[in-house]
């Protein structure tokens, strides 16, 4: 296959994908000029945008809750939750297949971690009784 025929083949496939509305493109994001392109640190360090506050209020209203809090990732959320609700005098029973962020959160909190076999309620019960 020559380079020209290769490129014609690729162009043909791209054209076909576009016709079928299957061609993926990276969307242009105009708000970058207004809000920047990402956080360099936490809101506590780099500051807050009203946009975050508005979204948190709208999420709380949608979920019919008093308030809500956004995190940059599920990992950050799990760390914050475990560190907030567990401490040195806490025992956390953890499924063997829990995500690393949950395990890290437990470690960070200083809680004692007791792991049980994945989805094994009988094993969990034995661990809790012990």
Rosetta silent file (secondary structure, phi, psi, omega in degrees, C-alpha in Angstrom):
SEQUENCE: XXXXXXXXXXXXXXXXXXXXXXXXXXXXXXXXXXXXXXXXXXXXXXXXXXXXXXXXXXXXXXXXXXXXXXXXXXXXXXXXXXXXXXXXXXXXXXXXXXXXXXXXXXXXXXXXXXXXXXXXXXXXXXXXXX
SCORE:     score description
SCORE:     0.000 S_00000001
   1 L     0.000  129.605 -179.427    0.000    0.000    0.000 S_00000001
   2 L   -82.520  158.801  178.763    1.416    3.358   -0.998 S_00000001
   3 H   -56.713  -39.884 -179.287    1.313    6.354    1.338 S_00000001
   4 H   -64.426  -43.886 -179.576   -1.238    8.104   -0.910 S_00000001
   5 H   -67.187  -33.811  177.165   -3.582    5.116   -0.966 S_00000001
   6 H   -62.383  -48.190 -179.156   -3.225    4.749    2.787 S_00000001
   7 H   -66.200  -36.554  176.677   -4.230    8.377    3.360 S_00000001
   8 H   -63.426  -39.711  178.823   -7.155    8.076    0.899 S_00000001
   9 H   -63.316  -46.604  178.514   -8.355    5.026    2.804 S_00000001
  10 H   -61.025  -46.031  179.152   -8.149    6.873    6.138 S_00000001
  11 H   -59.915  -40.333  178.171   -9.926    9.924    4.679 S_00000001
  12 H   -63.061  -43.013  179.109  -12.671    7.650    3.334 S_00000001
  13 H   -66.288  -40.445  177.650  -13.156    6.017    6.720 S_00000001
  14 H   -64.033  -42.142  178.273  -13.248    9.394    8.472 S_00000001
  15 H   -61.137  -42.520  179.434  -15.791   10.693    5.944 S_00000001
  16 H   -64.231  -42.815  176.902  -17.956    7.616    6.522 S_00000001
  17 H   -61.752  -41.267  179.713  -17.802    8.070   10.291 S_00000001
  18 H   -63.873  -42.767  178.831  -18.766   11.733    9.921 S_00000001
  19 H   -58.866  -36.241 -177.413  -21.770   10.833    7.692 S_00000001
  20 L   -91.901   10.370 -178.860  -22.994    8.427   10.372 S_00000001
  21 L    57.379   36.359  179.540  -22.400   10.991   13.160 S_00000001
  22 L  -112.964    0.507 -179.705  -19.778    8.711   14.687 S_00000001
  23 L   -78.453  120.932 -179.500  -16.721   10.908   14.183 S_00000001
  24 L   -90.439  137.910  177.456  -15.420   12.007   17.563 S_00000001
  25 L  -134.334  158.682  176.422  -13.836   15.416   17.934 S_00000001
  26 L   -84.587  119.653 -177.622  -12.434   17.372   20.833 S_00000001
  27 L   -70.210  148.268  175.547  -14.941   20.104   21.676 S_00000001
  28 L   -79.240  136.081 -177.750  -13.803   23.703   21.893 S_00000001
  29 L  -116.678  103.269 -177.165  -14.129   25.078   25.392 S_00000001
  30 L   -74.761  -23.352 -175.088  -14.626   28.854   25.402 S_00000001
  31 L   -72.611   -5.728  178.712  -14.852   29.169   29.181 S_00000001
  32 H   -57.915  -39.224  179.892  -11.098   28.522   29.487 S_00000001
  33 H   -63.519  -33.715 -177.569  -10.496   32.240   29.017 S_00000001
  34 H   -84.725  -41.534 -172.346  -12.881   33.033   31.871 S_00000001
  35 H  -112.134   -7.672 -176.779  -12.121   30.209   34.316 S_00000001
  36 L    89.921 -177.542 -173.978   -8.723   28.829   33.324 S_00000001
  37 L  -112.193    8.217  177.419   -7.876   25.302   32.243 S_00000001
  38 L   157.931  166.245 -178.312   -7.639   23.438   35.514 S_00000001
  39 L   -87.681  139.948  175.276   -6.830   23.714   39.146 S_00000001
  40 L   -90.788  -15.998  179.129   -3.266   24.098   40.262 S_00000001
  41 L  -167.702 -170.053 -178.432   -4.340   23.233   43.794 S_00000001
  42 L   -70.426  164.259  177.806   -7.416   23.081   46.001 S_00000001
  43 H   -60.606  -32.165  178.676   -9.983   25.866   46.136 S_00000001
  44 H   -61.709  -34.097 -177.678   -8.631   26.711   49.575 S_00000001
  45 H   -89.047  -47.810 -172.625   -5.254   27.485   48.018 S_00000001
  46 H   -95.508   -8.450 -179.795   -6.096   28.903   44.580 S_00000001
  47 L   103.472  174.032 -173.945   -9.443   30.496   45.352 S_00000001
  48 L  -120.587  150.032  172.792  -13.038   29.792   44.459 S_00000001
  49 L  -106.746  141.324  175.235  -15.245   30.517   41.459 S_00000001
  50 H   -54.548  -31.267  179.361  -18.873   31.503   41.892 S_00000001
  51 H   -55.374  -40.699  178.582  -19.531   28.812   39.307 S_00000001
  52 H   -64.647  -45.276  179.726  -18.578   26.136   41.877 S_00000001
  53 H   -61.827  -42.849  179.352  -20.890   27.626   44.501 S_00000001
  54 H   -62.364  -44.282  179.801  -23.758   27.803   42.011 S_00000001
  55 H   -64.095  -42.250  178.160  -23.248   24.199   40.950 S_00000001
  56 H   -62.157  -40.862  177.660  -23.114   23.006   44.573 S_00000001
  57 H   -64.512  -43.461 -179.623  -26.379   24.863   45.326 S_00000001
  58 H   -66.052  -39.432  177.336  -28.058   23.418   42.225 S_00000001
  59 H   -64.225  -42.302  178.654  -26.886   19.888   43.060 S_00000001
  60 H   -62.035  -44.848  179.329  -28.169   20.211   46.617 S_00000001
  61 H   -63.989  -42.778  179.885  -31.550   21.451   45.384 S_00000001
  62 H   -61.659  -40.025 -179.367  -31.736   18.667   42.769 S_00000001
  63 L   -88.745    3.111 -179.234  -30.959   16.019   45.409 S_00000001
  64 L    54.387   48.714  179.724  -33.280   17.797   47.913 S_00000001
  65 L  -120.753  161.375 -179.912  -30.419   18.197   50.379 S_00000001
  66 L   -65.984  -37.588 -175.612  -29.314   21.078   52.571 S_00000001
  67 L  -157.853  170.345  174.620  -25.918   21.372   50.868 S_00000001
  68 L  -147.348  165.247 -179.566  -23.443   19.612   48.590 S_00000001
  69 L  -140.434  130.493  177.536  -19.705   19.621   48.041 S_00000001
  70 L   -92.485  144.052  174.242  -17.741   19.131   44.833 S_00000001
  71 L  -123.764  158.373 -178.401  -14.425   17.316   44.690 S_00000001
  72 L   -72.164  -19.406  179.825  -11.896   17.223   41.875 S_00000001
  73 L  -162.339  165.957  174.052  -12.156   13.433   41.673 S_00000001
  74 H   -63.149  -35.210  178.198  -13.705   10.381   43.281 S_00000001
  75 H   -59.185  -49.223 -179.844  -10.306    9.687   44.807 S_00000001
  76 H   -63.538  -37.865  178.598  -10.267   13.077   46.544 S_00000001
  77 H   -63.853  -45.739 -179.895  -13.856   12.576   47.720 S_00000001
  78 H   -63.670  -40.476  176.909  -13.077    9.178   49.249 S_00000001
  79 H   -60.418  -46.297 -177.649  -10.004   10.533   51.049 S_00000001
  80 H   -65.611  -41.722 -179.104  -12.004   13.430   52.486 S_00000001
  81 H   -64.358  -48.910 -178.172  -14.931   11.261   53.562 S_00000001
  82 H   -64.670  -40.265 -179.647  -12.793    8.665   55.311 S_00000001
  83 H   -68.551  -29.317 -179.576  -10.649   11.306   56.994 S_00000001
  84 H   -78.199  -36.732 -172.596  -13.775   13.175   58.160 S_00000001
  85 H  -103.871   -9.243 -179.610  -15.713   10.229   59.572 S_00000001
  86 L  -123.128  152.511  179.031  -12.994    7.897   60.840 S_00000001
  87 L  -150.608 -170.267 -176.095  -10.232    8.392   63.361 S_00000001
  88 L   -58.635  -27.831 -178.284   -7.786    6.529   65.587 S_00000001
  89 L   -96.320   11.996 -177.807  -10.593    5.070   67.702 S_00000001
  90 L  -103.075  142.290  171.368  -12.593    3.902   64.680 S_00000001
  91 E  -110.624  125.707  179.359  -12.705    0.419   63.205 S_00000001
  92 E  -112.555  121.704  176.147  -13.533    0.344   59.504 S_00000001
  93 E   -89.763  123.946 -169.920  -14.664   -2.940   57.951 S_00000001
  94 E  -127.764  128.850  175.640  -13.513   -2.918   54.349 S_00000001
  95 E   -60.400  139.285 -178.614  -14.295   -5.215   51.421 S_00000001
  96 L   -56.843  -26.559 -177.804  -11.105   -6.822   50.027 S_00000001
  97 L  -102.424   17.493  175.645  -11.845   -5.294   46.608 S_00000001
  98 L   -59.815  150.440 -179.899  -12.488   -1.717   47.754 S_00000001
  99 L   -63.256  150.159  179.991  -10.852    0.936   45.582 S_00000001
 100 H   -54.698  -32.181 -179.155   -7.382    2.138   46.551 S_00000001
 101 H   -66.296  -33.512  176.980   -8.789    5.569   47.384 S_00000001
 102 H   -70.134  -44.339  178.855  -10.949    4.074   50.141 S_00000001
 103 H   -61.845  -43.344  177.780   -7.994    2.121   51.521 S_00000001
 104 H   -62.729  -40.084  178.753   -5.801    5.239   51.399 S_00000001
 105 H   -63.129  -40.863  177.927   -8.526    7.235   53.160 S_00000001
 106 H   -63.190  -47.100  179.280   -8.748    4.662   55.933 S_00000001
 107 H   -59.706  -44.626 -177.571   -4.954    4.711   56.364 S_00000001
 108 H   -63.597  -33.851 -178.211   -4.881    8.505   56.318 S_00000001
 109 H   -73.104  -19.885 -176.765   -7.595    8.697   59.000 S_00000001
 110 L    85.721    2.695 -179.684   -5.606    6.505   61.371 S_00000001
 111 L   -68.880  157.825  174.143   -8.550    4.121   61.748 S_00000001
 112 E   -83.980  128.805 -177.953   -8.037    0.400   62.275 S_00000001
 113 E  -103.544  129.959  174.981   -8.902   -1.452   59.090 S_00000001
 114 E  -121.844  117.420 -176.411  -10.437   -4.917   59.134 S_00000001
 115 E   -99.158  147.525  177.300  -10.835   -6.460   55.700 S_00000001
 116 E  -130.437  159.630 -178.274  -13.258   -9.186   54.719 S_00000001
 117 L   -59.102  144.481 -176.152  -13.649  -11.326   51.599 S_00000001
 118 L   -51.980  123.241  176.287  -15.357   -9.594   48.670 S_00000001
 119 L    56.597   23.555 -177.346  -19.147   -9.521   49.041 S_00000001
 120 L  -103.248   92.474 -176.628  -18.984  -12.170   51.763 S_00000001
 121 H   -65.013  -34.955  178.110  -21.498  -11.089   54.411 S_00000001
 122 H   -62.768  -44.288  178.320  -20.851  -14.219   56.496 S_00000001
 123 H   -65.057  -40.037  176.781  -17.132  -13.397   56.654 S_00000001
 124 H   -60.451  -45.585  179.852  -17.951   -9.778   57.516 S_00000001
 125 H   -59.236  -43.613  178.676  -20.225  -10.930   60.341 S_00000001
 126 H   -61.888  -42.380  178.536  -17.451  -13.162   61.744 S_00000001
 127 H   -63.600  -39.912 -179.143  -14.985  -10.262   61.594 S_00000001
 128 H   -68.747  -38.046  179.073  -17.427   -7.960   63.357 S_00000001
 129 H   -67.503  -33.541 -179.765  -18.125  -10.514   66.087 S_00000001
 130 L   -70.572    0.000    0.000  -14.399  -11.001   66.656 S_00000001
